[in-house]
Amino acid sequence: MDIFNQEVSQEIIRLTWRNPAFMAISIALIWLIPQLFIRRILSKNYEKKKLKKQKDKIGKLYPKTLK
């Protein structure tokens, strides 16, 4: 039974981890998924900063208190 399990596990390793197409796809996914999350976070921060700068510029044009 143990020999059968070793043979099956070796065959699974040969078909997956040693397969160049599978490795290319898995490395690409490991690289790209975090990049998508980082891009989304940075994009949200950029939009917030952009709106804040826009409000500041409008505030300078139309001050709330007149002297």
C-alpha positions as CSV (number, residue, x, y, z in Angstrom):
1,M,0.0,0.0,0.0
2,D,2.8,2.4,0.8
3,I,4.5,1.7,-2.5
4,F,1.3,2.5,-4.3
5,N,1.0,5.8,-2.5
6,Q,4.6,6.7,-3.4
7,E,4.0,5.9,-7.0
8,V,0.8,7.9,-7.1
9,S,2.4,10.9,-5.4
10,Q,5.4,10.8,-7.7
11,E,3.1,10.7,-10.7
12,I,1.1,13.7,-9.4
13,I,4.3,15.6,-8.9
14,R,5.5,14.7,-12.3
15,L,2.3,15.8,-14.0
16,T,2.0,19.1,-12.1
17,W,5.1,20.6,-10.5
18,R,7.4,19.4,-13.2
19,N,5.1,20.5,-16.0
20,P,6.4,23.8,-17.5
21,A,3.0,25.1,-18.4
22,F,1.6,24.5,-15.0
23,M,4.6,26.1,-13.3
24,A,4.4,29.2,-15.6
25,I,0.7,29.7,-14.8
26,S,1.2,29.2,-11.1
27,I,4.2,31.6,-10.9
28,A,2.2,34.1,-12.9
29,L,-0.7,33.9,-10.6
30,I,1.5,34.2,-7.5
31,W,3.0,37.3,-9.0
32,L,-0.2,38.9,-10.5
33,I,-2.8,38.4,-7.7
34,P,-1.0,40.6,-5.1
35,Q,-0.3,43.2,-7.8
36,L,-4.0,43.5,-8.5
37,F,-4.7,44.1,-4.8
38,I,-1.9,46.6,-4.5
39,R,-3.0,48.5,-7.6
40,R,-6.6,48.7,-6.3
41,I,-5.4,50.1,-3.0
42,L,-3.1,52.6,-4.6
43,S,-5.8,53.7,-7.0
44,K,-8.2,54.4,-4.2
45,N,-5.6,56.4,-2.3
46,Y,-4.8,58.4,-5.4
47,E,-8.5,59.3,-6.0
48,K,-8.8,60.4,-2.3
49,K,-5.8,62.6,-2.6
50,K,-6.9,64.0,-5.9
51,L,-10.3,65.0,-4.5
52,K,-8.7,66.5,-1.4
53,K,-6.4,68.7,-3.6
54,Q,-9.3,69.7,-5.7
55,K,-11.3,70.8,-2.6
56,D,-8.3,72.7,-1.4
57,K,-7.9,74.6,-4.7
58,I,-11.6,75.4,-4.8
59,G,-11.4,76.5,-1.2
60,K,-8.7,79.0,-2.1
61,L,-10.8,80.4,-4.9
62,Y,-13.8,80.8,-2.7
63,P,-12.8,81.6,0.9
64,K,-15.4,81.1,3.6
65,T,-14.6,84.2,5.5
66,L,-14.4,87.6,4.0
67,K,-12.1,90.2,5.7
